[in-house]
Amino acid sequence: MKERKLGTLQAIAIVVTVMISHIILNLPNHLITETGSATILNLIYVFIISLIIFGLSYKVLNLFSNSDILDICEYAAGKTIKNIFGIMVCIYLSLICAFVIRIFSESLVLIYFPNIDLEIVMLIFIAITVLLNLFGFKSIARTTLIILPVILVAMVIIFIASCSNFVPERAFPILGYGASSTFLSGLRKYICF
């Protein structure tokens, strides 16, 4: 079987689309609940930590050109640990997919389809996912690359339309519910769903 790799733009489009869906679906609600008026401070704090982690990852990955994380794991710890790590990554991604489908389906049922069972909506999403995978991952990546600009434009329009709701006084007290909720609990919301 011929191995086909994603292009850089396609990979970036997939990552951005996943992050946008995470941001739109549940992140704002969790952040406001956890950090209160310190959400802006928490976003800046997490952005700085993300830049540091990205910089360290970039330096490490430059040492292993043309290798993925499993190759690096095998180099660092051996084949057995690589296999265990690979299984853990597969389990983690499967759980994340299940949670995202559940959260998205619950949101749709709550907002748009209150008369339809949650299980039916989830089955529709799973069936569509299976059907799309029959076309191959490359076609999904190309479609994501086409749809991403539309999503970004829609988000900018929504942001501009809601600018009148932003009130600077709501940013106080600056630490919201306290330093621990802003810097510890708020960071945990970015790592976990």
TORPA-4810 file (N, C-alpha, C, O; in nm, 3 decimals):
<nodes>
NODE_1_0.084_-0.117_0.000_0.000_0.000_0.000_0.088_0.124_0.000_0.183_0.133_0.078_M
NODE_2_0.057_0.217_-0.085_0.137_0.338_-0.098_0.105_0.434_0.017_-0.011_0.464_0.043_K
NODE_3_0.209_0.482_0.085_0.189_0.575_0.196_0.173_0.716_0.139_0.255_0.763_0.060_E
NODE_4_0.065_0.784_0.182_0.040_0.921_0.139_0.039_1.011_0.261_-0.035_0.987_0.356_R
NODE_5_0.120_1.114_0.256_0.130_1.204_0.370_0.047_1.330_0.344_0.020_1.366_0.230_K
NODE_6_0.009_1.393_0.453_-0.064_1.519_0.445_0.030_1.632_0.411_0.148_1.630_0.446_L
NODE_7_-0.024_1.731_0.342_0.052_1.851_0.319_0.052_1.936_0.446_-0.029_1.914_0.535_G
NODE_8_0.141_2.032_0.453_0.150_2.118_0.571_0.022_2.196_0.592_-0.027_2.204_0.705_T
NODE_9_-0.032_2.254_0.486_-0.155_2.332_0.499_-0.271_2.244_0.543_-0.354_2.288_0.623_L
NODE_10_-0.279_2.123_0.493_-0.388_2.033_0.532_-0.377_1.996_0.680_-0.479_1.993_0.750_Q
NODE_11_-0.258_1.969_0.727_-0.239_1.936_0.869_-0.274_2.055_0.958_-0.338_2.039_1.062_A
NODE_12_-0.231_2.174_0.916_-0.264_2.295_0.993_-0.415_2.316_0.995_-0.470_2.352_1.099_I
NODE_13_-0.482_2.296_0.882_-0.627_2.314_0.875_-0.699_2.217_0.967_-0.796_2.256_1.033_A
NODE_14_-0.654_2.094_0.974_-0.718_1.996_1.063_-0.699_2.036_1.209_-0.795_2.032_1.286_I
NODE_15_-0.579_2.074_1.247_-0.553_2.113_1.385_-0.634_2.236_1.422_-0.693_2.241_1.530_V
NODE_16_-0.637_2.336_1.335_-0.713_2.458_1.363_-0.862_2.428_1.373_-0.930_2.482_1.460_V
NODE_17_-0.914_2.343_1.286_-1.056_2.308_1.291_-1.091_2.236_1.422_-1.195_2.264_1.482_T
NODE_18_-1.006_2.146_1.466_-1.029_2.077_1.593_-1.027_2.176_1.708_-1.112_2.171_1.797_V
NODE_19_-0.930_2.268_1.708_-0.922_2.367_1.815_-1.042_2.461_1.813_-1.094_2.496_1.919_M
NODE_20_-1.087_2.501_1.695_-1.203_2.589_1.687_-1.327_2.519_1.739_-1.407_2.580_1.811_I
NODE_21_-1.344_2.392_1.705_-1.461_2.321_1.757_-1.455_2.310_1.909_-1.557_2.320_1.977_S
NODE_22_-1.337_2.289_1.963_-1.320_2.283_2.109_-1.353_2.418_2.171_-1.419_2.425_2.275_H
NODE_23_-1.306_2.524_2.109_-1.330_2.659_2.162_-1.478_2.694_2.157_-1.533_2.747_2.254_I
NODE_24_-1.543_2.664_2.046_-1.683_2.701_2.030_-1.774_2.617_2.120_-1.868_2.670_2.179_I
NODE_25_-1.747_2.488_2.131_-1.840_2.398_2.199_-1.841_2.413_2.350_-1.947_2.434_2.409_L
NODE_26_-1.727_2.402_2.415_-1.734_2.394_2.560_-1.631_2.474_2.637_-1.646_2.491_2.758_N
NODE_27_-1.528_2.523_2.574_-1.422_2.588_2.650_-1.467_2.718_2.718_-1.435_2.737_2.835_L
NODE_28_-1.539_2.809_2.650_-1.577_2.934_2.719_-1.661_2.910_2.844_-1.640_2.975_2.947_P
NODE_29_-1.754_2.818_2.836_-1.838_2.789_2.953_-1.755_2.737_3.069_-1.774_2.781_3.183_N
NODE_30_-1.663_2.645_3.042_-1.578_2.592_3.148_-1.489_2.702_3.208_-1.471_2.708_3.329_H
NODE_31_-1.434_2.787_3.122_-1.344_2.891_3.172_-1.417_2.992_3.259_-1.368_3.029_3.366_L
NODE_32_-1.533_3.037_3.214_-1.608_3.134_3.293_-1.650_3.073_3.426_-1.643_3.138_3.530_I
NODE_33_-1.692_2.947_3.422_-1.732_2.879_3.546_-1.614_2.866_3.640_-1.629_2.884_3.761_T
NODE_34_-1.497_2.834_3.587_-1.380_2.805_3.671_-1.306_2.931_3.715_-1.265_2.940_3.831_E
NODE_35_-1.289_3.028_3.625_-1.203_3.143_3.657_-1.276_3.275_3.670_-1.218_3.373_3.717_T
NODE_36_-1.402_3.282_3.630_-1.480_3.405_3.645_-1.422_3.520_3.564_-1.394_3.505_3.445_G
NODE_37_-1.404_3.633_3.629_-1.357_3.752_3.559_-1.208_3.746_3.525_-1.157_3.836_3.458_S
NODE_38_-1.138_3.643_3.569_-0.995_3.629_3.539_-0.971_3.549_3.412_-0.859_3.505_3.387_A
NODE_39_-1.074_3.528_3.332_-1.059_3.448_3.211_-0.956_3.509_3.116_-0.877_3.437_3.056_T
NODE_40_-0.957_3.639_3.102_-0.862_3.706_3.012_-0.719_3.684_3.062_-0.629_3.652_2.984_I
NODE_41_-0.698_3.700_3.191_-0.566_3.676_3.250_-0.526_3.530_3.232_-0.409_3.501_3.204_L
NODE_42_-0.621_3.439_3.248_-0.595_3.297_3.231_-0.556_3.266_3.087_-0.466_3.185_3.063_N
NODE_43_-0.623_3.328_2.991_-0.589_3.306_2.850_-0.447_3.351_2.819_-0.374_3.283_2.747_L
NODE_44_-0.407_3.466_2.873_-0.271_3.516_2.852_-0.169_3.421_2.916_-0.067_3.388_2.855_I
NODE_45_-0.197_3.377_3.037_-0.110_3.284_3.110_-0.093_3.153_3.033_0.019_3.105_3.017_Y
NODE_46_-0.202_3.095_2.985_-0.196_2.969_2.912_-0.127_2.988_2.778_-0.056_2.898_2.732_V
NODE_47_-0.145_3.104_2.714_-0.078_3.132_2.588_0.074_3.133_2.608_0.148_3.079_2.526_F
NODE_48_0.120_3.195_2.716_0.265_3.200_2.744_0.319_3.059_2.770_0.425_3.023_2.721_I
NODE_49_0.245_2.981_2.849_0.288_2.843_2.875_0.288_2.761_2.746_0.379_2.680_2.724_I
NODE_50_0.189_2.782_2.661_0.185_2.710_2.533_0.303_2.746_2.446_0.360_2.658_2.380_S
NODE_51_0.342_2.874_2.444_0.459_2.913_2.365_0.586_2.846_2.418_0.671_2.804_2.339_L
NODE_52_0.599_2.837_2.549_0.717_2.772_2.607_0.720_2.624_2.570_0.824_2.572_2.530_I
NODE_53_0.606_2.556_2.584_0.599_2.413_2.550_0.624_2.393_2.401_0.694_2.299_2.362_I
NODE_54_0.567_2.480_2.318_0.590_2.471_2.174_0.738_2.489_2.141_0.793_2.415_2.059_F
NODE_55_0.802_2.586_2.204_0.944_2.610_2.179_1.030_2.490_2.218_1.120_2.451_2.143_G
NODE_56_1.002_2.432_2.334_1.077_2.314_2.377_1.052_2.196_2.283_1.145_2.124_2.247_L
NODE_57_0.926_2.175_2.244_0.893_2.066_2.153_0.961_2.085_2.018_1.010_1.990_1.959_S
NODE_58_0.965_2.208_1.972_1.028_2.239_1.844_1.177_2.207_1.848_1.232_2.150_1.754_Y
NODE_59_1.242_2.244_1.958_1.385_2.215_1.971_1.411_2.064_1.974_1.505_2.016_1.911_K
NODE_60_1.328_1.990_2.049_1.346_1.845_2.057_1.319_1.779_1.923_1.395_1.692_1.880_V
NODE_61_1.211_1.819_1.857_1.176_1.757_1.729_1.277_1.789_1.618_1.291_1.712_1.523_L
NODE_62_1.345_1.901_1.630_1.451_1.932_1.532_1.567_1.835_1.540_1.637_1.811_1.442_N
NODE_63_1.588_1.778_1.659_1.694_1.679_1.675_1.660_1.548_1.604_1.750_1.472_1.569_L
NODE_64_1.532_1.522_1.582_1.485_1.398_1.520_1.409_1.431_1.392_1.287_1.414_1.386_F
NODE_65_1.479_1.477_1.292_1.410_1.510_1.167_1.356_1.382_1.103_1.417_1.276_1.113_S
NODE_66_1.243_1.394_1.036_1.175_1.283_0.969_1.132_1.172_1.065_1.121_1.056_1.024_N
NODE_67_1.109_1.204_1.191_1.062_1.107_1.289_0.934_1.159_1.353_0.916_1.280_1.369_S
NODE_68_0.846_1.067_1.391_0.727_1.108_1.464_0.747_1.076_1.612_0.854_1.030_1.653_D
NODE_69_0.643_1.101_1.691_0.657_1.085_1.836_0.682_0.940_1.875_0.751_0.914_1.974_I
NODE_70_0.627_0.845_1.799_0.651_0.704_1.830_0.795_0.664_1.800_0.853_0.585_1.875_L
NODE_71_0.854_0.717_1.694_0.995_0.691_1.665_1.085_0.747_1.774_1.182_0.683_1.814_D
NODE_72_1.052_0.866_1.822_1.130_0.927_1.930_1.117_0.845_2.057_1.214_0.825_2.130_I
NODE_73_0.995_0.797_2.084_0.972_0.714_2.203_1.053_0.584_2.195_1.109_0.539_2.295_C
NODE_74_1.059_0.525_2.077_1.137_0.402_2.060_1.286_0.430_2.080_1.356_0.351_2.143_E
NODE_75_1.334_0.542_2.028_1.474_0.579_2.044_1.508_0.602_2.191_1.614_0.561_2.237_Y
NODE_76_1.415_0.667_2.264_1.443_0.703_2.403_1.423_0.588_2.501_1.497_0.576_2.599_A
NODE_77_1.322_0.501_2.475_1.288_0.403_2.578_1.281_0.258_2.529_1.267_0.167_2.611_A
NODE_78_1.289_0.236_2.401_1.283_0.099_2.351_1.149_0.064_2.289_1.052_0.139_2.300_G
NODE_79_1.146_-0.051_2.223_1.029_-0.093_2.145_0.909_-0.125_2.234_0.795_-0.095_2.197_K
NODE_80_0.931_-0.183_2.350_0.819_-0.217_2.439_0.747_-0.092_2.487_0.624_-0.085_2.484_T
NODE_81_0.823_0.006_2.531_0.763_0.131_2.576_0.695_0.203_2.460_0.590_0.265_2.478_I
NODE_82_0.753_0.194_2.341_0.691_0.253_2.223_0.553_0.191_2.199_0.457_0.263_2.173_K
NODE_83_0.544_0.058_2.209_0.416_-0.008_2.188_0.314_0.031_2.295_0.197_0.055_2.264_N
NODE_84_0.358_0.037_2.420_0.268_0.077_2.528_0.221_0.221_2.506_0.102_0.251_2.523_I
NODE_85_0.313_0.309_2.470_0.279_0.448_2.445_0.182_0.460_2.327_0.088_0.539_2.332_F
NODE_86_0.205_0.384_2.222_0.116_0.386_2.106_-0.025_0.342_2.142_-0.123_0.401_2.096_G
NODE_87_-0.035_0.238_2.225_-0.167_0.192_2.270_-0.234_0.299_2.356_-0.354_0.322_2.344_I
NODE_88_-0.158_0.362_2.443_-0.213_0.468_2.527_-0.262_0.586_2.443_-0.367_0.643_2.473_M
NODE_89_-0.188_0.623_2.339_-0.230_0.732_2.252_-0.359_0.695_2.179_-0.449_0.778_2.166_V
NODE_90_-0.368_0.571_2.131_-0.491_0.527_2.063_-0.611_0.530_2.158_-0.719_0.574_2.119_C
NODE_91_-0.592_0.485_2.281_-0.702_0.488_2.379_-0.741_0.632_2.410_-0.860_0.664_2.417_I
NODE_92_-0.643_0.717_2.429_-0.670_0.858_2.459_-0.748_0.924_2.345_-0.847_0.993_2.370_Y
NODE_93_-0.704_0.904_2.221_-0.773_0.966_2.108_-0.914_0.910_2.092_-1.005_0.984_2.055_L
NODE_94_-0.931_0.782_2.118_-1.065_0.722_2.111_-1.158_0.783_2.216_-1.274_0.812_2.188_S
NODE_95_-1.106_0.801_2.337_-1.188_0.862_2.442_-1.223_1.006_2.409_-1.336_1.049_2.430_L
NODE_96_-1.126_1.080_2.358_-1.152_1.219_2.320_-1.259_1.225_2.210_-1.348_1.310_2.216_I
NODE_97_-1.249_1.138_2.112_-1.350_1.134_2.005_-1.488_1.104_2.063_-1.587_1.167_2.024_C
NODE_98_-1.495_1.009_2.155_-1.624_0.976_2.216_-1.681_1.094_2.294_-1.800_1.123_2.285_A
NODE_99_-1.595_1.164_2.369_-1.642_1.279_2.445_-1.689_1.392_2.353_-1.792_1.454_2.378_F
NODE_100_-1.614_1.417_2.247_-1.651_1.525_2.154_-1.784_1.494_2.086_-1.869_1.582_2.073_V
NODE_101_-1.801_1.370_2.042_-1.928_1.333_1.979_-2.042_1.348_2.078_-2.149_1.398_2.042_I
NODE_102_-2.021_1.306_2.200_-2.126_1.317_2.303_-2.159_1.464_2.332_-2.277_1.501_2.335_R
NODE_103_-2.058_1.547_2.353_-2.081_1.689_2.385_-2.149_1.760_2.269_-2.244_1.835_2.289_I
NODE_104_-2.101_1.736_2.147_-2.159_1.802_2.031_-2.303_1.756_2.009_-2.390_1.837_1.978_F
NODE_105_-2.328_1.627_2.026_-2.464_1.575_2.010_-2.557_1.631_2.116_-2.671_1.668_2.085_S
NODE_106_-2.511_1.639_2.241_-2.593_1.698_2.347_-2.626_1.843_2.317_-2.738_1.887_2.341_E
NODE_107_-2.528_1.917_2.266_-2.553_2.057_2.232_-2.657_2.068_2.122_-2.748_2.152_2.130_S
NODE_108_-2.646_1.986_2.019_-2.744_1.990_1.910_-2.883_1.953_1.957_-2.981_2.018_1.920_L
NODE_109_-2.892_1.848_2.040_-3.023_1.806_2.090_-3.083_1.915_2.179_-3.203_1.943_2.170_V
NODE_110_-3.002_1.975_2.263_-3.050_2.078_2.354_-3.098_2.203_2.280_-3.201_2.260_2.314_L
NODE_111_-3.022_2.244_2.178_-3.053_2.370_2.110_-3.151_2.351_1.994_-3.248_2.425_1.982_I
NODE_112_-3.125_2.252_1.908_-3.201_2.244_1.784_-3.302_2.130_1.777_-3.409_2.146_1.718_Y
NODE_113_-3.272_2.015_1.837_-3.356_1.897_1.820_-3.402_1.840_1.954_-3.363_1.729_1.989_F
NODE_114_-3.484_1.912_2.030_-3.525_1.860_2.161_-3.615_1.737_2.154_-3.628_1.666_2.253_P
NODE_115_-3.676_1.710_2.039_-3.767_1.597_2.026_-3.699_1.470_1.975_-3.764_1.367_1.961_N
NODE_116_-3.571_1.477_1.946_-3.497_1.362_1.894_-3.408_1.306_2.005_-3.347_1.382_2.081_I
NODE_117_-3.401_1.175_2.013_-3.318_1.111_2.115_-3.170_1.139_2.089_-3.126_1.150_1.975_D
NODE_118_-3.096_1.152_2.198_-2.952_1.177_2.190_-2.880_1.065_2.118_-2.787_1.091_2.041_L
NODE_119_-2.920_0.941_2.142_-2.854_0.826_2.080_-2.865_0.830_1.928_-2.772_0.791_1.858_E
NODE_120_-2.979_0.875_1.877_-2.998_0.882_1.731_-2.902_0.984_1.670_-2.841_0.958_1.567_I
NODE_121_-2.889_1.100_1.733_-2.797_1.202_1.683_-2.653_1.151_1.687_-2.577_1.173_1.593_V
NODE_122_-2.617_1.082_1.795_-2.482_1.027_1.805_-2.458_0.921_1.697_-2.351_0.917_1.637_M
NODE_123_-2.556_0.836_1.674_-2.541_0.734_1.569_-2.527_0.797_1.430_-2.453_0.746_1.347_L
NODE_124_-2.597_0.905_1.406_-2.584_0.975_1.277_-2.441_1.026_1.260_-2.382_1.010_1.153_I
NODE_125_-2.385_1.087_1.365_-2.247_1.136_1.355_-2.148_1.023_1.336_-2.054_1.035_1.257_F
NODE_126_-2.167_0.913_1.407_-2.077_0.798_1.392_-2.087_0.740_1.252_-1.985_0.705_1.192_I
NODE_127_-2.210_0.729_1.198_-2.228_0.676_1.062_-2.163_0.767_0.959_-2.100_0.719_0.864_A
NODE_128_-2.176_0.896_0.976_-2.113_0.991_0.883_-1.962_0.980_0.892_-1.893_0.987_0.790_I
NODE_129_-1.909_0.964_1.012_-1.764_0.950_1.029_-1.712_0.825_0.959_-1.609_0.828_0.892_T
NODE_130_-1.784_0.714_0.976_-1.744_0.589_0.911_-1.750_0.604_0.759_-1.661_0.560_0.688_V
NODE_131_-1.857_0.667_0.711_-1.873_0.687_0.566_-1.761_0.775_0.509_-1.707_0.745_0.404_L
NODE_132_-1.728_0.882_0.579_-1.621_0.970_0.532_-1.485_0.900_0.532_-1.402_0.925_0.445_L
NODE_133_-1.463_0.814_0.629_-1.336_0.743_0.633_-1.322_0.642_0.520_-1.210_0.603_0.485_N
NODE_134_-1.434_0.600_0.462_-1.427_0.513_0.344_-1.365_0.587_0.224_-1.303_0.525_0.138_L
NODE_135_-1.384_0.719_0.220_-1.325_0.799_0.112_-1.176_0.823_0.134_-1.104_0.859_0.041_F
NODE_136_-1.130_0.802_0.255_-0.988_0.820_0.285_-0.963_0.949_0.361_-1.036_1.047_0.348_G
NODE_137_-0.858_0.945_0.440_-0.824_1.059_0.525_-0.780_1.180_0.443_-0.802_1.294_0.483_F
NODE_138_-0.719_1.154_0.331_-0.671_1.264_0.246_-0.787_1.351_0.198_-0.775_1.473_0.193_K
NODE_139_-0.900_1.289_0.162_-1.015_1.367_0.117_-1.074_1.449_0.231_-1.122_1.560_0.210_S
NODE_140_-1.072_1.393_0.353_-1.119_1.468_0.469_-1.029_1.590_0.492_-1.078_1.699_0.521_I
NODE_141_-0.899_1.570_0.478_-0.805_1.681_0.498_-0.825_1.789_0.393_-0.819_1.908_0.426_A
NODE_142_-0.848_1.751_0.269_-0.871_1.851_0.163_-1.001_1.927_0.187_-1.006_2.049_0.167_R
NODE_143_-1.104_1.857_0.230_-1.231_1.923_0.260_-1.215_2.020_0.376_-1.270_2.130_0.373_T
NODE_144_-1.142_1.980_0.477_-1.117_2.068_0.591_-1.044_2.194_0.547_-1.073_2.303_0.595_T
NODE_145_-0.950_2.179_0.457_-0.875_2.293_0.406_-0.966_2.391_0.332_-0.944_2.512_0.336_L
NODE_146_-1.068_2.339_0.265_-1.162_2.424_0.192_-1.259_2.493_0.289_-1.292_2.610_0.270_I
NODE_147_-1.303_2.421_0.392_-1.405_2.473_0.483_-1.348_2.570_0.586_-1.420_2.658_0.632_I
NODE_148_-1.222_2.556_0.622_-1.162_2.636_0.728_-1.176_2.787_0.707_-1.212_2.856_0.802_L
NODE_149_-1.150_2.843_0.588_-1.168_2.988_0.573_-1.312_3.035_0.601_-1.333_3.143_0.656_P
NODE_150_-1.409_2.953_0.563_-1.549_2.989_0.589_-1.574_2.994_0.739_-1.642_3.085_0.788_V
NODE_151_-1.521_2.897_0.812_-1.537_2.893_0.958_-1.471_3.015_1.022_-1.530_3.079_1.110_I
NODE_152_-1.351_3.048_0.978_-1.281_3.163_1.036_-1.353_3.294_1.009_-1.363_3.379_1.098_L
NODE_153_-1.404_3.312_0.888_-1.481_3.433_0.855_-1.607_3.441_0.940_-1.642_3.549_0.989_V
NODE_154_-1.676_3.328_0.958_-1.797_3.326_1.042_-1.764_3.364_1.186_-1.840_3.436_1.250_A
NODE_155_-1.650_3.314_1.238_-1.612_3.349_1.375_-1.581_3.497_1.389_-1.617_3.559_1.490_M
NODE_156_-1.515_3.555_1.290_-1.485_3.698_1.295_-1.615_3.779_1.291_-1.628_3.877_1.365_V
NODE_157_-1.709_3.739_1.208_-1.837_3.809_1.200_-1.912_3.800_1.333_-1.969_3.899_1.379_I
NODE_158_-1.913_3.682_1.395_-1.979_3.665_1.525_-1.911_3.752_1.630_-1.979_3.814_1.713_I
NODE_159_-1.778_3.757_1.628_-1.705_3.838_1.725_-1.738_3.986_1.708_-1.762_4.056_1.806_F
NODE_160_-1.738_4.034_1.584_-1.769_4.175_1.558_-1.912_4.207_1.598_-1.939_4.314_1.654_I
NODE_161_-2.004_4.115_1.571_-2.145_4.139_1.605_-2.167_4.142_1.756_-2.260_4.209_1.803_A
NODE_162_-2.085_4.073_1.831_-2.105_4.069_1.976_-2.015_4.167_2.052_-2.012_4.164_2.175_S
NODE_163_-1.941_4.252_1.983_-1.851_4.347_2.048_-1.925_4.443_2.141_-1.868_4.488_2.241_C
NODE_164_-2.050_4.473_2.111_-2.124_4.566_2.196_-2.153_4.506_2.334_-2.183_4.580_2.428_S
NODE_165_-2.143_4.374_2.348_-2.168_4.308_2.477_-2.045_4.309_2.568_-2.057_4.275_2.685_N
NODE_166_-1.929_4.348_2.516_-1.808_4.350_2.597_-1.804_4.477_2.682_-1.812_4.589_2.631_F
NODE_167_-1.792_4.457_2.813_-1.788_4.569_2.907_-1.659_4.555_2.987_-1.639_4.453_3.054_V
NODE_168_-1.571_4.656_2.984_-1.442_4.644_3.054_-1.456_4.622_3.204_-1.369_4.559_3.265_P
NODE_169_-1.564_4.672_3.266_-1.580_4.658_3.410_-1.597_4.512_3.452_-1.573_4.479_3.568_E
NODE_170_-1.638_4.424_3.360_-1.658_4.283_3.395_-1.526_4.208_3.411_-1.526_4.091_3.450_R
NODE_171_-1.414_4.273_3.382_-1.283_4.209_3.398_-1.231_4.219_3.541_-1.121_4.172_3.570_A
NODE_172_-1.308_4.279_3.630_-1.264_4.296_3.769_-1.351_4.213_3.861_-1.471_4.202_3.835_F
NODE_173_-1.300_4.155_3.964_-1.163_4.156_4.013_-1.071_4.079_3.919_-1.110_3.980_3.858_P
NODE_174_-0.951_4.126_3.907_-0.858_4.077_3.806_-0.825_3.929_3.823_-0.797_3.862_3.724_I
NODE_175_-0.827_3.876_3.945_-0.798_3.735_3.966_-0.925_3.649_3.977_-0.917_3.532_4.015_L
NODE_176_-1.039_3.703_3.946_-1.162_3.625_3.944_-1.192_3.561_4.077_-1.217_3.630_4.175_G
NODE_177_-1.189_3.427_4.082_-1.219_3.353_4.204_-1.093_3.321_4.284_-1.099_3.242_4.378_Y
NODE_178_-0.982_3.381_4.249_-0.858_3.359_4.324_-0.746_3.308_4.234_-0.769_3.265_4.121_G
NODE_179_-0.624_3.315_4.286_-0.507_3.277_4.208_-0.506_3.129_4.172_-0.467_3.093_4.061_A
NODE_180_-0.549_3.043_4.264_-0.545_2.899_4.234_-0.644_2.862_4.124_-0.613_2.779_4.039_S
NODE_181_-0.763_2.922_4.124_-0.859_2.890_4.018_-0.814_2.949_3.885_-0.840_2.892_3.779_S
NODE_182_-0.746_3.062_3.889_-0.701_3.125_3.764_-0.584_3.050_3.703_-0.584_3.024_3.583_T
NODE_183_-0.484_3.016_3.785_-0.361_2.961_3.730_-0.353_2.809_3.732_-0.283_2.751_3.649_F
NODE_184_-0.421_2.742_3.823_-0.413_2.596_3.830_-0.535_2.529_3.768_-0.523_2.450_3.674_L
NODE_185_-0.653_2.561_3.819_-0.775_2.500_3.765_-0.800_2.545_3.622_-0.844_2.465_3.539_S
NODE_186_-0.773_2.671_3.592_-0.793_2.721_3.456_-0.701_2.657_3.356_-0.740_2.634_3.242_G
NODE_187_-0.578_2.626_3.397_-0.484_2.557_3.307_-0.530_2.415_3.281_-0.515_2.364_3.170_L
NODE_188_-0.586_2.350_3.383_-0.634_2.213_3.368_-0.746_2.204_3.263_-0.758_2.102_3.196_R
NODE_189_-0.825_2.308_3.248_-0.936_2.307_3.151_-0.883_2.302_3.007_-0.951_2.252_2.918_K
NODE_190_-0.763_2.353_2.984_-0.707_2.349_2.851_-0.650_2.212_2.819_-0.651_2.168_2.704_Y
NODE_191_-0.601_2.145_2.921_-0.538_2.016_2.902_-0.643_1.907_2.886_-0.630_1.819_2.801_I
NODE_192_-0.748_1.913_2.969_-0.852_1.810_2.969_-0.981_1.869_2.916_-1.002_1.990_2.919_C
NODE_193_-1.068_1.781_2.868_-1.201_1.824_2.831_-1.278_1.837_2.958_-1.396_1.873_2.955_F
</nodes>
